[in-house]
């Protein structure tokens, strides 16, 4: 577990990247140990992720425990899937030297993404917004999150715009596929 000062520093770096400041990379521990410690970001993001997932559960007759288990397992599977897939991408495009910085920046960026997504979700849940407005807000957050990932790929991977777009599309598709596949085992 990283020290609180290291977590705050990394979150600040991720925030700088979200503000389109490439110097945000200097706030990350880009060592091999920093790579593994960056996965702690998912521990921090897991509770709000589950809260958001449970807040979207509608209707009666759902086994909340089974639903939460499905979401937790799909979350864990998607956390592992993207860095593993990026090994192949970094090898294929001769970006091995940038793989570790990219994964570190990507992992810590999840705190910023959740920091944007959670208030929007809570805002929608508390105010009981019309579905069209809630959908528009959710789509705006999704588009911003995809742009943010694209920016991280440009900066941390030092990828061109097209490769950064492909990495972004890979993350989106892989996350959707993995979460859908795992959840289909638990939720009818």
C-alpha positions in Angstrom: 0.0 0.0 0.0 1.4 3.4 -1.0 1.8 6.1 1.7 -0.9 8.8 1.8 1.6 11.4 0.5 2.3 9.2 -2.5 -1.4 8.7 -3.2 -2.0 12.4 -3.0 0.9 13.1 -5.2 -0.2 10.6 -7.8 -3.8 11.9 -7.7 -2.5 15.4 -8.2 -0.4 14.2 -11.2 -3.5 12.5 -12.6 -5.4 15.8 -12.1 -2.8 17.7 -13.9 -3.1 15.3 -16.9 -6.8 15.8 -16.8 -6.2 19.5 -17.2 -4.0 18.7 -20.3 -0.7 19.3 -18.5 1.8 16.7 -19.6 4.0 17.7 -16.6 1.5 15.7 -14.5 3.6 12.7 -15.4 6.4 13.9 -13.1 4.2 13.4 -10.0 4.0 9.6 -10.6 6.5 7.1 -9.2 7.5 5.6 -12.5 9.5 2.8 -11.0 8.7 -0.9 -11.1 7.4 -0.6 -7.5 5.4 2.4 -8.5 3.8 0.3 -11.2 2.5 -2.2 -8.7 1.5 0.5 -6.2 -0.5 2.3 -8.8 -3.0 -0.6 -8.8 -4.0 0.6 -5.3 -6.0 3.3 -7.1 -8.5 0.6 -7.8 -8.9 -0.2 -4.1 -9.8 3.5 -3.6 -12.2 3.6 -6.5 -13.9 0.2 -5.8 -16.4 1.5 -3.1 -17.7 4.4 -5.2 -17.9 2.1 -8.2 -20.0 -0.4 -6.3 -22.2 2.4 -4.9 -22.8 3.7 -8.4 -23.6 0.2 -9.7 -26.0 -0.5 -6.9 -27.7 2.9 -7.3 -28.6 1.8 -10.9 -30.3 -1.4 -9.7 -33.9 -1.0 -10.5 -37.0 -3.0 -9.7 -37.6 -5.7 -7.2 -36.6 -9.3 -7.0 -32.8 -8.7 -7.4 -30.4 -10.5 -5.2 -28.3 -7.5 -4.1 -25.5 -9.7 -2.8 -25.2 -11.6 -6.1 -25.4 -8.4 -8.0 -22.6 -6.8 -5.9 -20.5 -10.0 -6.3 -21.0 -9.9 -10.1 -20.0 -6.2 -10.2 -17.0 -6.8 -7.9 -15.7 -9.7 -10.0 -16.3 -7.9 -13.3 -14.5 -4.9 -11.9 -11.5 -7.0 -10.9 -11.4 -8.8 -14.2 -11.4 -5.5 -16.2 -8.7 -4.1 -13.9 -6.5 -6.9 -14.9 -7.5 -7.3 -18.6 -6.5 -3.9 -19.9 -2.9 -3.8 -18.6 -2.4 -7.4 -19.9 -3.8 -6.4 -23.4 -1.5 -3.4 -23.4 1.5 -5.6 -23.2 0.7 -6.9 -26.7 0.0 -3.4 -27.9 3.3 -2.0 -26.5 5.2 -4.8 -28.1 3.5 -4.5 -31.5 4.1 -0.8 -31.7 7.5 -0.8 -30.1 6.3 1.2 -27.1 7.7 -1.1 -24.4 9.7 1.7 -22.8 6.4 3.6 -22.3 4.3 0.7 -21.0 5.0 1.2 -17.3 4.5 5.0 -17.3 1.3 4.5 -19.3 -0.2 1.9 -16.9 0.8 4.0 -13.9 -0.9 7.1 -15.3 -3.9 5.1 -16.4 -4.3 3.5 -13.0 -4.1 6.7 -11.1 -6.4 8.5 -13.6 -9.2 6.3 -12.3 -9.4 8.4 -9.2 -10.0 11.5 -11.3 -12.5 9.7 -13.5 -14.4 8.5 -10.4 -14.2 12.0 -9.0 -16.1 13.3 -12.0 -18.5 10.3 -12.5 -19.6 9.9 -8.9 -21.0 13.4 -8.3 -22.8 13.2 -11.6 -24.3 9.8 -10.7 -25.3 11.0 -7.2 -26.7 14.2 -8.6 -28.9 12.2 -10.9 -30.0 9.8 -8.2 -30.8 12.4 -5.6 -32.7 14.7 -7.9 -34.4 11.9 -9.8 -33.6 13.6 -13.1 -35.6 12.6 -16.2 -34.0 9.7 -18.0 -33.0 11.8 -21.0 -31.1 14.3 -18.8 -29.4 11.5 -16.8 -28.4 9.8 -20.0 -27.0 13.0 -21.5 -24.9 13.6 -18.3 -23.7 10.0 -18.3 -22.7 10.3 -22.0 -20.9 13.6 -21.3 -18.9 11.9 -18.5 -18.2 8.9 -20.8 -17.0 11.1 -23.7 -14.8 13.1 -21.3 -13.3 9.9 -19.8 -12.5 8.6 -23.2 -10.9 11.8 -24.2 -8.9 11.7 -20.9 -7.7 8.2 -21.7 -6.7 9.3 -25.2 -4.7 12.2 -23.7 -3.0 9.8 -21.3 -2.1 7.5 -24.2 -0.7 10.5 -26.2 1.4 11.7 -23.2 2.5 8.6 -21.4 2.7 6.2 -24.3 4.0 9.0 -26.6 1.6 7.6 -29.2 0.3 9.4 -32.2 -3.3 10.5 -32.3 -4.4 7.4 -34.2 -2.7 4.9 -31.9 -4.0 6.8 -28.9 -7.5 6.5 -30.3 -7.0 2.8 -30.9 -5.8 2.3 -27.3 -8.9 4.2 -26.1 -11.2 2.1 -28.2 -9.4 -1.1 -27.0 -9.9 -0.1 -23.3 -13.6 0.7 -23.9 -14.4 -2.5 -25.8 -12.4 -4.7 -23.5 -13.9 -3.2 -20.4 -17.4 -3.7 -21.8 -16.7 -7.2 -23.0 -15.1 -8.4 -19.8 -17.7 -6.8 -17.5 -20.6 -8.2 -19.7 -19.1 -11.6 -19.9 -18.4 -11.9 -16.1 -21.7 -10.4 -15.1 -23.7 -12.7 -17.5 -22.6 -15.6 -15.3 -24.3 -14.1 -12.2 -27.1 -11.7 -13.4 -29.8 -13.0 -15.7 
